[in-house]
């Protein structure tokens, strides 16, 4: 949807430029008709001149129709426009006398051919405008018996116009696209804030009430209260992360690792992150969050449902380090190797495998009765961006 809006914005800018060129083409056509009418008796082949002027009128109508809709603006249309303009320009030697050519009189097309150059500028930018203007100037200059200062001036103005129009068209197009993206981001941010308010006023308050009342009642209801408390914390973290991402803007295929880890927090999972977003490639963030989730699941299974766990995220110019620690019984020496030989690949695949696939490394600090700490190191060799 955003891509469609961006495309429409760019096409709208092009349409405005081509409509301006339509007016310019009509004005230069009228000028060429009036100019040739004024010197009609001086032309060597007036009949052929009439045919060429008629072709200019017909092509003006055809190309105006083609340029009016984005779907019709194919590359071949611009190439055909240039070809027609070049052919009609070169036909000047067939209708003007040698004396007119020596005097450097205006060509049969006059300024009408410049619209084809400017159309290429809008289509292909400054480079397209430069190439088209050089081709058109070369076709004009090579007809002349000699090159004068007037000829050089006309060539300079045509090249300058082609380059400048191409640059302006590109700049306005980029501005329109940027404005469209900004408006889209503002709309998304507003919708997120509205949903966050709705969730806060409804769901979060209900979860908080269930947690409070369940704890007061006790018994089996206390378990329900604990679950409600965990979901309340997770939902609050999710809302905050979406707001933070909205404020940071959409930077493309990146995500905030700090927000992703914060979403895992609960009464038994404490997460500490830097005060600023830590932006990494979205795939990297998803994998690291999955690793920490696997560590949390291991703590729940091997230590206990209510066992606490601490997650710490550190970032600097060298990369990021995620530490996951618990106060369980620890891992006995050789236990992980034995589990891997027996086909239980939870640690090998879910933790070490994921991090190593990202180009990082995993350090394990553990001893019987002293808990377990995983350190996930990700160096700058991984395509990542950390925003200070």
C-alpha positions as CSV (number, residue, x, y, z in Angstrom):
1,X,0.0,0.0,0.0
2,X,2.8,2.4,0.9
3,X,4.6,1.5,-2.4
4,X,1.5,2.3,-4.3
5,X,1.1,5.7,-2.6
6,X,4.8,6.5,-3.4
7,X,4.3,5.5,-7.0
8,X,1.2,7.6,-7.4
9,X,3.0,10.6,-5.8
10,X,5.9,10.3,-8.3
11,X,3.5,9.8,-11.2
12,X,1.5,12.9,-10.2
13,X,4.7,15.0,-10.3
14,X,5.5,13.7,-13.8
15,X,2.0,14.4,-14.9
16,X,2.3,18.1,-13.9
17,X,5.6,18.4,-15.8
18,X,4.2,16.8,-18.9
19,X,1.2,19.0,-18.8
20,X,3.5,22.0,-18.7
21,X,5.4,20.6,-21.6
22,X,2.0,20.2,-23.5
23,X,1.5,24.0,-23.1
24,X,5.1,24.7,-24.2
25,X,4.7,22.3,-27.2
26,X,1.5,24.1,-28.3
27,X,3.1,27.5,-27.9
28,X,6.3,26.6,-29.9
29,X,4.2,24.9,-32.5
30,X,2.1,28.1,-33.0
31,X,5.4,30.1,-33.2
32,X,6.8,27.7,-35.9
33,X,3.6,28.0,-37.9
34,X,3.6,31.8,-37.7
35,X,7.3,32.0,-38.5
36,X,7.1,29.8,-41.6
37,X,3.9,31.6,-42.8
38,X,5.8,34.9,-42.6
39,X,8.6,33.6,-44.8
40,X,6.5,31.4,-47.0
41,X,7.5,33.0,-50.3
42,X,11.2,32.7,-49.4
43,X,11.1,28.9,-48.9
44,X,12.6,26.7,-51.7
45,X,9.9,24.0,-51.4
46,X,6.7,25.5,-49.8
47,X,4.7,22.4,-50.5
48,X,7.1,20.1,-48.7
49,X,7.2,22.7,-45.8
50,X,3.4,22.5,-45.6
51,X,3.7,18.7,-45.3
52,X,6.3,19.0,-42.6
53,X,4.3,21.5,-40.6
54,X,1.2,19.2,-40.9
55,X,3.3,16.4,-39.5
56,X,4.3,18.6,-36.6
57,X,0.6,19.4,-35.8
58,X,-0.4,15.7,-36.0
59,X,2.6,14.5,-33.9
60,X,1.9,17.2,-31.3
61,X,-1.7,15.9,-30.9
62,X,-0.5,12.2,-30.7
63,X,2.3,12.8,-28.3
64,X,0.2,15.0,-26.1
65,X,-2.3,12.1,-25.7
66,X,0.5,9.7,-25.0
67,X,2.1,11.8,-22.3
68,X,-1.2,12.6,-20.6
69,X,-1.4,9.2,-18.7
70,X,1.3,7.5,-16.8
71,X,0.5,4.1,-18.3
72,X,1.2,5.4,-21.8
73,X,4.6,6.9,-21.0
74,X,6.6,4.0,-22.3
75,X,10.3,4.4,-23.2
76,X,9.5,3.9,-26.9
77,X,7.3,7.0,-26.8
78,X,10.1,9.2,-25.7
79,X,12.5,7.6,-28.2
80,X,9.9,8.1,-31.0
81,X,9.4,11.7,-29.9
82,X,13.1,12.3,-30.3
83,X,13.3,10.5,-33.6
84,X,10.4,12.5,-35.1
85,X,11.9,15.8,-33.9
86,X,15.3,14.9,-35.3
87,X,13.9,13.9,-38.7
88,X,11.8,17.1,-39.0
89,X,14.7,19.2,-37.9
90,X,17.0,17.6,-40.5
91,X,14.4,18.2,-43.2
92,X,15.2,21.9,-42.9
93,X,17.8,21.5,-45.6
94,X,15.1,20.3,-48.0
95,X,12.8,23.3,-47.7
96,X,15.1,26.3,-47.0
97,X,17.3,27.9,-49.6
98,X,21.1,27.9,-49.3
99,X,21.1,31.6,-48.5
100,X,18.8,31.0,-45.6
101,X,21.1,28.3,-44.3
102,X,24.1,30.6,-44.6
103,X,22.2,33.4,-42.7
104,X,21.5,30.8,-40.0
105,X,17.8,31.4,-40.3
106,X,15.5,29.5,-38.0
107,X,14.9,25.8,-38.9
108,X,11.5,24.6,-40.1
109,X,10.7,23.4,-36.6
110,X,12.2,26.4,-34.7
111,X,11.9,25.9,-30.9
112,X,9.4,23.1,-31.2
113,X,12.1,20.4,-31.0
114,X,13.2,21.5,-27.6
115,X,10.0,19.9,-26.1
116,X,11.2,16.4,-27.0
117,X,14.5,17.1,-25.2
118,X,12.7,18.3,-22.1
119,X,10.4,15.3,-22.1
120,X,13.5,13.1,-22.0
121,X,14.8,15.2,-19.2
122,X,11.7,14.6,-17.1
123,X,11.8,10.9,-17.9
124,X,15.5,10.1,-17.4
125,X,16.8,13.0,-15.4
126,X,19.8,15.3,-16.0
127,X,21.7,12.5,-17.9
128,X,18.8,11.9,-20.2
129,X,18.4,15.6,-20.8
130,X,22.1,16.0,-21.5
131,X,22.2,13.2,-24.0
132,X,19.0,14.4,-25.8
133,X,20.1,18.0,-26.0
134,X,23.5,17.0,-27.4
135,X,21.9,14.8,-30.1
136,X,19.5,17.6,-31.0
137,X,22.2,20.2,-31.1
138,X,24.5,18.0,-33.2
139,X,21.7,17.5,-35.7
140,X,21.2,21.3,-36.0
141,X,24.9,22.2,-36.1
142,X,25.9,19.7,-38.7
143,X,23.4,21.3,-41.1
144,X,25.0,24.7,-40.9
145,X,27.8,25.8,-43.4
146,X,29.7,27.3,-40.4
147,X,29.3,27.6,-36.7
148,X,28.7,31.1,-35.3
149,X,28.4,32.5,-31.8
150,X,24.7,32.5,-32.2
151,X,24.7,28.7,-32.9
152,X,27.0,28.1,-29.9
153,X,24.6,30.2,-27.7
154,X,21.6,28.2,-28.8
155,X,23.4,24.9,-28.1
156,X,24.4,26.1,-24.7
157,X,20.9,27.1,-23.8
158,X,19.4,23.8,-25.0
159,X,21.9,21.7,-23.0
160,X,21.4,23.9,-19.9
161,X,17.7,23.6,-20.2
162,X,17.8,19.8,-20.6
163,X,20.1,19.3,-17.5
164,X,18.2,21.8,-15.3
165,X,14.7,20.5,-16.1
166,X,15.9,16.9,-15.5
167,X,17.4,17.9,-12.1
168,X,14.3,19.9,-11.1
169,X,12.0,17.0,-12.1
170,X,14.0,14.6,-10.0
171,X,14.2,16.9,-7.0
172,X,10.4,17.6,-7.0
173,X,9.7,13.9,-7.4
174,X,11.8,13.0,-4.4
175,X,10.2,15.7,-2.4
176,X,6.7,14.4,-3.2
177,X,7.7,10.9,-2.3
178,X,9.3,12.0,1.0
179,X,6.2,14.0,1.8
180,X,4.0,11.0,1.1
181,X,6.1,8.7,3.3
182,X,6.0,11.3,6.1
183,X,2.3,11.6,5.9
184,X,1.9,7.8,5.9
185,X,4.2,7.6,9.0
186,X,2.2,10.3,10.8
187,X,-1.1,8.4,10.0
188,X,0.4,5.1,11.3
189,X,1.7,6.8,14.4
190,X,-1.6,8.4,15.1
191,X,-3.4,5.1,14.7
192,X,-0.9,3.3,17.0
193,X,-1.4,6.0,19.6
194,X,-5.2,5.7,19.3
195,X,-5.0,1.9,19.7
196,X,-2.6,2.3,22.6
197,X,-5.1,4.6,24.4
198,X,-7.9,2.2,23.7
199,X,-5.9,-0.8,25.1
200,X,-4.8,1.2,28.1
201,X,-8.3,2.3,29.0
202,X,-9.8,-1.2,28.5
203,X,-7.7,-4.3,28.4
204,X,-4.8,-3.2,30.7
205,X,-7.2,-2.0,33.4
206,X,-9.1,-5.3,33.3
207,X,-5.8,-7.3,33.5
208,X,-4.7,-5.1,36.5
209,X,-8.0,-5.6,38.2
210,X,-7.8,-9.4,37.7
211,X,-4.3,-9.5,39.0
212,X,-5.2,-7.5,42.1
213,X,-8.5,-9.3,42.9
214,X,-7.0,-12.7,42.2
215,X,-4.2,-12.1,44.6
216,X,-6.7,-11.0,47.2
217,X,-8.8,-14.2,46.8
218,X,-5.9,-16.5,46.7
219,X,-6.0,-20.2,46.1
220,X,-6.2,-21.3,42.4
221,X,-7.3,-17.8,41.5
222,X,-3.7,-16.6,42.5
223,X,-2.4,-18.5,39.4
224,X,-4.9,-16.6,37.2
225,X,-3.7,-13.4,38.9
226,X,-0.1,-14.2,38.1
227,X,-0.9,-14.9,34.5
228,X,-2.9,-11.7,34.2
229,X,0.1,-9.8,35.6
230,X,2.5,-11.3,33.1
231,X,0.2,-10.5,30.2
232,X,-0.3,-7.0,31.5
233,X,3.5,-6.4,31.6
234,X,4.0,-8.0,28.2
235,X,1.2,-5.9,26.6
236,X,2.5,-2.7,28.1
237,X,5.9,-3.5,26.7
238,X,4.4,-4.2,23.3
239,X,2.5,-0.9,23.3
240,X,5.6,1.0,24.3
241,X,7.8,-0.7,21.7
242,X,5.3,0.2,18.9
243,X,5.3,3.8,20.1
244,X,9.1,3.9,20.2
245,X,9.4,2.5,16.7
246,X,6.8,5.0,15.4
247,X,8.8,7.8,16.9
248,X,12.0,6.5,15.4
249,X,10.5,6.3,12.0
250,X,10.4,3.5,9.5
251,X,14.1,2.9,8.6
252,X,13.3,0.1,6.2
253,X,14.2,-3.5,7.0
254,X,15.4,-2.7,10.5
255,X,14.0,-3.2,14.0
256,X,14.8,-2.1,17.6
257,X,16.5,-4.9,19.5
258,X,15.9,-3.1,22.8
259,X,12.1,-2.9,22.1
260,X,12.1,-6.6,21.1
261,X,13.8,-7.7,24.3
262,X,11.7,-5.4,26.4
263,X,8.6,-7.1,25.1
264,X,9.8,-10.3,26.8
265,X,9.7,-8.8,30.3
266,X,7.4,-10.1,32.9
267,X,7.2,-10.4,36.7
268,X,9.9,-13.1,36.6
269,X,11.9,-11.8,33.6
270,X,13.8,-8.5,34.2
271,X,15.1,-6.8,31.0
272,X,17.6,-3.9,31.1
273,X,18.4,-2.1,27.9
274,X,20.1,1.2,26.8
275,X,17.9,4.3,26.9
276,X,18.2,4.7,23.1
277,X,16.9,2.3,20.4
278,X,19.4,-0.3,19.1
279,X,18.6,-0.7,15.5
280,X,19.7,-3.8,13.7
281,X,18.6,-5.7,10.6
282,X,15.1,-7.1,11.3
283,X,16.2,-10.7,10.7
284,X,19.0,-10.2,13.3
285,X,16.6,-8.8,15.9
286,X,14.1,-11.7,15.3
287,X,16.8,-14.3,15.8
288,X,18.3,-12.7,19.0
289,X,14.8,-12.4,20.5
290,X,14.1,-16.0,19.6
291,X,17.4,-17.0,21.4
292,X,16.5,-15.2,24.5
293,X,13.0,-16.8,24.4
294,X,14.6,-20.2,24.2
295,X,16.7,-19.3,27.3
296,X,13.6,-18.3,29.1
297,X,11.9,-21.6,28.2
298,X,14.9,-23.5,29.5
299,X,14.7,-21.6,32.8
300,X,11.0,-22.4,33.1
301,X,11.5,-26.1,32.4
302,X,14.8,-26.8,34.3
303,X,14.6,-24.3,37.1
304,X,10.9,-23.6,37.7
305,X,7.9,-21.7,36.6
306,X,8.5,-18.9,39.1
307,X,12.3,-18.8,38.7
308,X,13.6,-15.3,38.0
309,X,15.7,-14.4,34.9
310,X,17.7,-11.3,34.0
311,X,18.4,-10.0,30.5
312,X,20.9,-7.3,29.9
313,X,21.6,-5.6,26.5
314,X,24.8,-3.6,25.9
315,X,25.7,-1.8,22.7
316,X,28.7,0.1,21.4
317,X,30.6,0.8,18.2
318,X,32.0,-2.8,18.3
319,X,28.5,-4.5,18.3
320,X,26.0,-5.7,20.8
321,X,26.1,-8.1,23.8
322,X,23.0,-9.8,25.2
323,X,23.4,-11.4,28.6
324,X,20.8,-13.9,30.0
325,X,21.3,-15.0,33.6
326,X,19.4,-17.2,36.1
327,X,19.9,-18.5,39.6
328,X,19.2,-22.1,38.9
329,X,21.3,-25.2,39.8
330,X,23.6,-24.5,36.8
331,X,24.7,-27.0,34.2
332,X,27.0,-29.8,35.0
333,X,30.1,-30.3,32.9
334,X,29.5,-32.5,29.9
335,X,25.7,-32.3,30.2
336,X,25.3,-30.2,27.0
337,X,27.5,-32.5,25.0
338,X,25.6,-35.6,26.2
339,X,22.3,-34.0,25.3
340,X,23.5,-33.3,21.8
341,X,24.7,-36.9,21.4
342,X,21.3,-38.1,22.5
343,X,19.6,-35.9,19.8
344,X,18.3,-33.2,22.2
345,X,19.5,-30.1,20.3
346,X,17.7,-27.3,22.1
347,X,20.9,-25.5,23.1
348,X,22.9,-26.4,20.1
349,X,20.2,-25.3,17.6
350,X,18.0,-22.7,19.3
351,X,20.9,-20.9,21.0
352,X,24.3,-21.5,19.7
353,X,23.1,-22.3,16.1
354,X,21.1,-19.1,15.7
355,X,23.8,-16.8,17.0
356,X,26.6,-18.5,15.0
357,X,24.5,-18.3,11.8
358,X,24.5,-14.5,12.4
359,X,28.3,-14.5,12.6
360,X,28.4,-14.1,16.4
361,X,29.5,-16.3,19.3
362,X,28.0,-17.6,22.5
363,X,29.8,-17.8,25.8
364,X,28.4,-19.9,28.6
365,X,29.3,-19.3,32.3
366,X,27.9,-21.9,34.6
367,X,28.8,-24.2,37.4
368,X,26.7,-26.6,39.6
369,X,24.7,-24.6,42.1
370,X,25.9,-21.2,40.7
371,X,23.3,-20.5,38.1
372,X,23.7,-20.1,34.3
373,X,24.7,-17.1,32.3
374,X,24.6,-16.9,28.5
375,X,26.5,-14.1,26.7
376,X,25.5,-13.5,23.1
377,X,28.2,-11.5,21.2
378,X,27.4,-9.9,17.8
379,X,30.3,-8.0,16.2
380,X,30.2,-5.2,13.7
381,X,30.8,-7.7,10.9
382,X,27.1,-8.3,11.1
383,X,25.1,-5.8,9.0
384,X,23.8,-3.8,11.9
385,X,23.1,-0.2,12.8
386,X,23.4,1.1,16.4
387,X,22.0,4.5,16.9
388,X,23.7,6.4,19.7
